[in-house]
Amino acid sequence: MLDTYRQVVTPEGVALHLRAAGPVPRALAYLVDLIARAAIYIALVQLLAIPFGKAGTAMLMLVSFALTWFYPVLFEALMQGRTPGKWALGLRVVAADGAPVGWMATFARNLLRVVDALPLFYAVGLTACLIDPWGRRLGDMVARTLVVHAPRQAVLHAAAVAPAVAPDHLLPPHGQSAVGAFAERGPGRTRARHARPAGLGGPPADGGGRGAAAGGVGP
């Protein structure tokens, strides 16, 4: 019940399988965000409250209010549903239909943290997460949002562009089709099975490229 799948069918008929996050990873993500906010607050105390006295303290109170209420809203709305804590734990907030979360939804779900935190230590929100089949707290239910597992993707580097090289021999149409079919079936083979028919291909003989074609249709 902590981590379950929710299937959502889009208007185009595409089935999305959303792996809902339970209370444990969500609590850990919240703890990371809490530590991040505490670090920001301590840094601001050194920059504002101590040097500027009462004026700095007033500015610090405004910044503290913004950190409390707008820290999660801004990150979730601008970073595809991820706060730093959710990013670290591989989580993401999405709409109930799997679409990206919007400003109103993220504001509503974070505003209702006041209710979920009652009476102490998020007791109401934890109870709702344990009862709901998709681990939603009250804020998620009202805002129609869902916290799902969305592992961070590795950064893909663009492949180097090499100049085109003209082939030594021109393949006839049936030879080109055989080579294309061979390449399409390649990912489903083992390395050894892929290398064996590839080695059968050679320069086209008098038969108009039959040698290469034979390599393409090998087992």
C-alpha positions in Angstrom: 0.0 0.0 0.0 3.0 2.3 0.3 3.9 2.3 -3.4 1.1 1.4 -5.8 0.4 2.0 -9.5 -2.3 4.1 -10.8 -3.3 3.8 -14.5 -4.6 6.8 -16.3 -5.9 6.7 -19.8 -5.4 9.9 -21.8 -7.9 11.2 -24.4 -5.7 9.7 -27.1 -6.1 6.3 -25.6 -2.6 6.0 -24.2 -2.4 4.3 -20.8 -0.1 6.0 -18.3 1.1 3.9 -15.3 1.9 6.2 -12.4 3.8 4.8 -9.5 2.4 6.7 -6.5 4.8 7.5 -3.7 3.9 6.5 -0.1 4.4 8.5 3.1 8.0 7.3 3.7 9.7 8.7 0.6 7.5 11.8 0.8 8.6 12.4 4.4 12.2 12.0 3.5 11.8 14.5 0.7 10.1 16.9 3.1 13.0 16.5 5.5 15.5 17.4 2.8 13.5 20.5 1.9 13.3 21.4 5.6 17.1 21.2 6.0 17.5 23.3 2.8 15.1 26.0 4.1 16.9 26.0 7.5 20.2 26.5 5.8 18.8 29.4 3.8 17.3 30.9 7.0 20.6 30.7 8.9 22.5 32.3 6.0 20.0 35.2 5.9 20.3 35.7 9.7 24.0 36.3 9.1 23.3 38.6 6.1 20.3 40.6 7.4 19.5 40.4 11.1 23.0 40.8 12.5 24.3 43.6 10.3 21.1 45.7 10.0 19.5 45.3 13.4 15.7 45.8 13.6 15.4 46.6 9.9 17.2 43.4 9.1 15.0 41.4 11.5 11.9 42.8 9.8 13.3 41.8 6.4 14.2 38.4 7.8 10.6 37.9 8.9 9.3 38.6 5.4 11.8 36.2 3.9 10.9 33.6 6.5 7.2 33.9 5.5 8.1 33.6 1.8 10.2 30.5 2.5 7.4 28.9 4.5 4.6 29.4 1.9 6.2 29.9 -1.5 9.3 27.7 -1.4 7.4 24.5 -2.4 5.0 26.4 -4.7 7.7 28.1 -6.8 9.8 24.9 -7.1 6.9 22.7 -8.0 5.4 25.1 -10.5 8.7 26.0 -12.2 10.6 22.8 -12.0 8.1 20.2 -13.2 6.7 19.3 -9.8 10.0 18.9 -8.1 11.3 20.6 -5.0 15.0 20.0 -4.2 13.9 17.3 -1.7 11.6 15.6 -4.3 14.4 15.8 -6.8 16.8 14.1 -4.4 14.4 11.3 -3.7 13.3 10.9 -7.3 9.7 12.2 -6.7 7.5 14.5 -8.7 4.1 16.1 -8.2 1.7 15.7 -11.2 -2.0 16.3 -11.8 -4.4 13.4 -11.2 -4.5 12.7 -14.9 -0.7 12.6 -15.2 -0.4 16.1 -16.7 2.1 18.6 -15.3 1.0 20.3 -12.2 -0.1 24.0 -12.5 0.2 27.0 -10.3 -3.3 26.8 -8.8 -3.0 23.1 -8.0 0.4 23.5 -6.3 -0.7 26.5 -4.4 -3.8 24.7 -3.1 -1.9 21.5 -2.1 0.7 23.5 -0.2 -1.8 25.9 1.4 -3.6 22.9 2.9 -0.4 21.7 4.7 -1.9 23.7 7.6 -4.7 21.1 7.9 -2.5 18.1 7.1 -0.1 19.1 9.9 -2.8 19.0 12.6 -2.6 18.3 15.4 1.1 17.5 15.5 3.7 16.0 13.2 1.4 15.8 10.1 -0.9 13.4 11.9 -3.9 14.2 9.6 -1.8 14.0 6.5 -0.1 10.7 7.5 -3.5 9.2 8.3 -4.9 10.2 4.9 -1.8 8.8 3.1 -2.2 5.5 4.8 -5.9 5.2 4.0 -5.8 6.5 0.5 -4.9 3.8 -2.1 -2.5 6.3 -3.9 -0.9 7.7 -0.8 -2.5 11.2 -1.1 -2.8 13.6 1.8 -5.8 16.0 2.1 -4.0 18.7 0.1 -3.5 16.3 -2.8 -7.1 15.2 -2.7 -8.4 18.8 -2.8 -5.9 20.0 -5.5 -6.3 16.7 -7.5 -2.6 16.1 -7.5 -0.5 13.0 -7.0 3.1 12.5 -5.9 4.8 9.8 -8.0 8.2 8.2 -8.4 10.0 9.9 -11.3 13.7 8.9 -11.2 16.1 11.5 -12.4 17.2 10.9 -16.0 20.9 10.9 -16.9 22.0 13.8 -19.0 22.4 12.6 -22.6 25.2 14.0 -24.6 24.8 14.7 -28.3 26.6 12.2 -30.5 29.5 13.6 -32.6 28.4 14.3 -36.2 30.6 12.4 -38.7 30.8 13.3 -42.4 28.8 11.0 -44.7 30.9 8.3 -46.4 29.8 7.0 -49.8 29.6 3.2 -50.0 32.1 1.3 -52.2 29.3 -0.6 -53.8 25.7 0.5 -54.5 23.1 -1.9 -53.2 20.0 -2.7 -55.2 16.6 -2.0 -53.6 16.2 -5.5 -52.3 19.7 -5.4 -50.8 18.9 -2.1 -49.1 15.7 -3.6 -47.7 17.6 -6.6 -46.4 20.2 -4.4 -44.6 17.4 -2.3 -43.1 15.5 -5.3 -41.8 18.7 -6.7 -40.4 19.4 -3.4 -38.5 15.8 -3.3 -37.1 16.1 -6.9 -35.7 19.5 -6.2 -34.2 18.5 -4.9 -30.8 16.6 -8.1 -30.1 19.6 -10.4 -30.6 22.6 -11.2 -28.5 26.0 -9.9 -29.6 27.1 -13.3 -30.9 24.0 -13.9 -32.9 24.1 -10.4 -34.3 27.7 -10.8 -35.4 27.3 -14.1 -37.2 24.9 -13.0 -40.0 26.7 -9.6 -40.2 29.9 -11.4 -41.2 28.1 -13.1 -44.1 27.7 -9.9 -46.0 30.3 -9.0 -48.5 30.8 -7.0 -51.6 28.0 -7.6 -54.1 28.7 -10.3 -56.6 27.4 -10.6 -60.1 24.0 -11.3 -58.7 23.4 -7.7 -57.9 24.1 -7.5 -54.2 22.9 -11.0 -53.2 25.8 -11.4 -50.9 24.8 -8.4 -48.8 21.2 -9.4 -49.0 22.0 -12.9 -47.8 23.7 -11.4 -44.8 20.6 -9.3 -44.0 18.1 -12.1 -44.0 20.3 -14.6 -42.1 19.1 -16.0 -38.8 
